[in-house]
């Protein structure tokens, strides 16, 4: 199992997303949090399980039909780089 590290930019992304969702449906915020956590736990055990990312050297998890977790696999662990809306332009 590889450790999971969040970059500050990914934490900021997630905070903005969850604040937006919480204004409309607090339960949906919790469900999204569980989905992201579960997906990252799977990635920590099987780092190459999810799709290759649009940026070379990254991988992407569709944690929810609307939200994508972008991460990078390093020898020392999983670095969460960003969380973004599926319709958001990236990179």
Secondary structure, 3 states (H helix, E strand, C coil): CCCEEECHHHHHHHHHHHHHHHHHCHHHHHHHHHHHHHHHHHHHHCCCCCEECCCCCCEEEEEECCEEEEEEEECCEEEEEEEEECCCCCC
